[in-house]
Amino acid sequence: MNLTETIIIAGKSDKPLTVRRMGYGTMRLTGEGIYGEPANRPEALEILKQAVRSGIHFLDTADYYGEDVTNRLIAEALYPYPSDLIICTKLGGARRPDKSWIPFNSPKNLRTSIENNLRTLKLEQMPLVHFRVMPGSPVPLTESMEAMFALQKEGKILHVGISNVSRGELETVMQMGPIVTVENMYGHSQRGTWKSHYGENRGGEEVLDICEAHGIPLIPYFSLVATMPKKDARVATIAQKHNASVAQINIAWLLHRSPWILPIPGTSSLKHFEENVKAAQIKLDPEDMAFLE
């Protein structure tokens, strides 16, 4: 397993995206509470530059990270972008000044968000956009997704994905149009729904079989945040065997769990980023995987 292994997004379309099987999630580049400027701006910019130098060409962002902080950092560090760089953003949420998370998912809201992402990232079209489901939102999911597909037809979005989705919701939206990626919370020890101060986060386990059957990459978020506090003794045992960190084994487990998983571990530390990249070189044998199950 290394950064030469690839996964294809939108393989059934006439505009597929070939991505190396390790991306980088930018959320942790923001300030405390996923809000405001980073504590160490030069280090944040260097992480983004190092990501590209390391062979990573898939960045996950959102205009409500910061707000707009990660988008502006990406543009400052990498624009004009390498031709193979794929920037993926999310729509559907927003932040209040008190840092709380709220739905922002009416058709008008989504249009405002996509225009904001295009402006801050200096792009004319987003290669991939996830609609972030906010449980309990007064706007029906189908209404939001109709707006997403309308933005796609206008050319503002190349490919549409969905995030934080339940099995039933995924089955519903797949009938509405091509869903090319799913971004759900997923890690070794946290595979189902998890409620945090960010809201309700749907797990990846319940949708993984659908993704595999339809060739839809599953992009896990919170893969390290949710698992590490649990300190699973099995992960620590395998980490010792491979002379690796617990975080590295969590990433390696995702890479070995399914060829349709595209990890995007995030960090604000350049040292941790470099450790995460090295996780792609760890080879877990069938006995390791059986032990971890």
C-alpha positions in Angstrom: 0.0 0.0 0.0 1.5 3.4 -1.0 0.6 6.7 -2.6 0.9 5.2 -6.1 -2.3 3.1 -5.6 -5.4 4.9 -7.0 -9.1 4.9 -6.8 -11.5 6.2 -9.5 -14.2 8.7 -8.7 -17.2 8.8 -11.1 -15.9 5.8 -13.0 -19.2 5.4 -14.9 -19.2 9.0 -16.1 -17.4 10.5 -19.1 -15.3 12.6 -16.7 -13.8 10.3 -14.1 -11.3 11.5 -11.6 -8.3 9.3 -10.7 -7.2 9.9 -7.2 -4.3 8.4 -5.1 -5.7 6.5 -2.1 -4.7 9.1 0.5 -6.1 12.5 0.7 -5.8 15.3 3.3 -8.7 16.8 5.3 -8.1 20.5 6.0 -10.5 21.0 8.8 -7.8 20.9 11.5 -6.0 23.8 9.9 -8.4 26.3 11.5 -8.3 27.8 14.9 -9.9 26.4 18.1 -13.4 25.0 17.7 -12.8 24.8 13.9 -13.2 28.5 13.8 -10.8 31.4 12.9 -7.3 31.6 11.8 -4.7 28.8 12.5 -2.5 29.1 15.6 0.5 28.6 13.3 -0.2 30.0 9.9 3.2 29.3 8.3 2.9 25.6 9.4 -0.6 25.4 8.0 0.6 26.6 4.6 3.6 24.3 4.7 1.4 21.3 5.4 -0.6 22.0 2.2 2.6 22.4 0.2 4.0 19.3 1.6 0.8 17.4 0.9 1.3 18.0 -2.8 5.0 17.3 -2.7 4.2 14.0 -0.9 2.0 12.8 -3.8 -1.4 13.7 -2.2 -3.7 15.4 -4.7 -7.1 15.2 -3.0 -7.9 18.0 -0.5 -11.2 18.1 1.4 -12.4 21.5 2.6 -15.6 23.5 3.2 -16.4 27.2 3.3 -17.7 26.8 6.9 -14.3 25.7 8.1 -13.1 28.9 9.7 -15.2 30.4 8.1 -13.5 30.4 4.7 -10.2 29.8 6.4 -9.2 26.5 4.8 -10.3 27.7 1.4 -8.2 30.8 1.6 -5.2 28.8 2.9 -5.4 26.4 0.0 -5.5 29.2 -2.5 -2.6 31.0 -0.8 -0.4 27.9 -0.6 -1.2 26.2 -3.9 -2.7 28.6 -6.5 -2.2 28.3 -9.4 -3.0 24.7 -8.7 -1.2 21.6 -10.1 -3.2 20.1 -13.0 -3.9 16.9 -11.1 -5.1 18.5 -7.8 -8.7 17.7 -6.9 -10.3 20.0 -4.3 -13.5 18.7 -2.8 -15.8 20.9 -0.8 -19.0 20.6 1.2 -22.3 22.5 1.2 -25.2 22.3 3.6 -24.0 23.9 6.8 -22.9 27.2 8.2 -21.6 28.7 11.4 -23.0 31.2 13.9 -20.7 33.8 15.6 -20.9 31.6 18.7 -19.3 28.8 16.6 -22.4 26.7 16.6 -23.2 24.6 13.5 -26.5 25.2 11.7 -28.2 24.0 8.5 -27.6 26.1 5.4 -29.3 23.9 2.9 -32.1 25.6 1.1 -31.6 26.0 -2.7 -30.8 29.7 -2.2 -28.3 28.8 0.6 -26.6 26.2 -1.5 -26.2 28.6 -4.4 -24.7 31.2 -2.1 -22.3 28.6 -0.7 -21.1 27.3 -4.1 -20.4 30.8 -5.3 -18.5 31.5 -2.2 -16.4 28.4 -2.6 -15.6 29.1 -6.2 -14.6 32.7 -5.3 -12.4 31.8 -2.3 -10.7 28.9 -4.1 -10.3 30.8 -7.4 -12.1 28.1 -9.4 -14.7 28.2 -12.1 -16.0 24.7 -11.4 -15.7 22.5 -8.3 -14.5 19.0 -9.2 -16.4 17.4 -6.4 -19.0 18.7 -3.9 -20.5 16.8 -1.0 -23.9 17.8 0.3 -23.7 17.6 4.1 -26.8 16.2 5.6 -27.8 18.0 8.8 -30.2 15.7 10.7 -33.3 17.6 11.9 -33.2 20.2 9.1 -36.5 21.7 8.1 -35.5 21.5 4.4 -36.3 18.1 2.9 -33.3 16.2 1.7 -34.8 15.8 -1.8 -35.2 19.5 -2.2 -31.6 20.1 -1.3 -30.4 17.4 -3.7 -32.5 18.8 -6.5 -30.6 22.1 -6.0 -27.3 20.3 -6.0 -28.0 18.5 -9.3 -29.3 21.8 -10.8 -25.9 23.5 -9.9 -24.2 20.5 -11.5 -26.2 21.1 -14.7 -25.2 24.7 -14.7 -21.5 23.6 -14.7 -20.6 25.0 -11.2 -20.2 21.4 -9.9 -18.5 18.6 -11.9 -19.5 15.7 -9.6 -21.9 15.4 -6.7 -21.3 13.4 -3.5 -23.1 13.2 -0.2 -21.9 13.4 3.4 -23.2 12.3 6.8 -25.9 10.1 5.2 -27.9 7.2 6.5 -28.4 4.0 4.5 -32.0 4.9 3.6 -31.0 8.5 2.6 -28.3 7.2 0.4 -30.6 4.8 -1.4 -33.1 7.7 -1.9 -30.6 10.2 -3.4 -29.0 7.6 -5.7 -32.4 7.4 -7.4 -32.3 11.2 -8.1 -28.9 11.4 -9.9 -25.4 10.1 -10.0 -23.8 10.1 -6.5 -20.1 9.5 -7.0 -18.7 9.6 -3.4 -19.9 9.3 0.2 -18.2 11.0 3.1 -19.2 9.6 6.5 -17.6 9.3 9.8 -15.6 6.0 10.0 -12.7 4.6 11.9 -11.6 1.3 13.5 -13.4 1.8 16.8 -16.1 4.2 15.7 -18.2 2.8 12.8 -21.8 3.7 13.7 -23.6 6.9 14.5 -21.7 9.2 17.0 -23.2 12.3 18.6 -20.8 15.1 19.4 -20.8 18.8 19.8 -20.6 18.9 16.0 -24.0 17.2 15.8 -25.0 13.7 14.8 -22.4 12.0 12.7 -23.5 8.9 10.6 -21.1 6.0 10.4 -19.6 4.4 7.3 -20.2 0.8 8.2 -23.9 0.9 7.3 -23.3 2.2 3.8 -19.9 0.6 2.9 -21.6 -2.4 1.1 -23.7 0.0 -1.0 -20.5 1.9 -1.9 -18.6 -1.2 -2.9 -21.5 -2.6 -4.9 -21.8 0.6 -7.0 -18.1 1.6 -7.2 -18.6 4.6 -5.0 -15.6 5.7 -2.9 -16.2 6.1 0.8 -14.3 9.0 2.3 -14.1 8.7 6.1 -14.0 11.7 8.3 -13.1 11.8 12.0 -11.2 8.6 11.5 -8.7 9.6 14.1 -10.6 11.9 16.3 -13.3 9.3 17.1 -11.0 6.3 17.5 -8.0 7.5 19.4 -9.7 8.4 22.7 -11.0 4.8 22.9 -7.4 3.5 23.0 -8.4 0.1 21.6 -5.8 -2.4 22.9 -5.9 -4.4 19.7 -4.7 -1.3 17.7 -1.9 -0.7 20.2 -0.8 -4.3 19.8 -0.6 -4.1 16.1 1.1 -0.7 16.3 3.8 -2.3 18.5 4.2 -5.2 16.0 4.8 -2.7 13.1 6.8 -0.2 15.1 4.1 2.3 14.2 1.8 4.8 16.1 -1.8 4.1 16.9 -2.9 6.8 14.5 -0.8 5.1 11.7 -2.5 1.8 12.3 -5.9 3.4 12.2 -5.1 4.8 8.8 -3.6 1.6 7.6 -6.7 -0.3 8.7 -8.9 1.9 6.6 -6.7 1.4 3.6 -6.9 -2.4 4.0 -10.6 -2.5 5.1 -11.8 -1.9 1.5 -10.2 -0.8 -1.8 -13.1 1.7 -2.0 -12.1 3.7 1.1 -10.2 6.9 0.5 -8.8 8.2 3.9 -8.3 11.9 4.4 -6.6 12.2 7.8 -6.2 15.7 9.0 -3.8 17.4 11.3 -2.4 20.9 12.1 1.0 19.4 12.8 3.6 19.0 10.1 5.2 16.2 12.1 1.9 14.3 12.4 1.1 14.9 8.8 4.4 13.2 7.7 3.6 10.3 10.1 0.2 9.9 8.6 1.6 9.8 5.0 4.0 7.0 6.1 0.9 5.0 7.2 0.3 4.2 3.5 3.4 2.1 3.5 2.3 -0.2 6.3 1.2 -3.6 5.1 -1.3 -5.4 7.4 -1.4 -9.1 6.8 -4.7 -11.2 7.0 -3.8 -12.1 10.5 -3.5 -8.5 11.5 -6.8 -7.6 10.0 -8.5 -10.6 11.6 -7.1 -9.6 15.0 -8.3 -6.1 14.6 -11.8 -7.3 13.8 
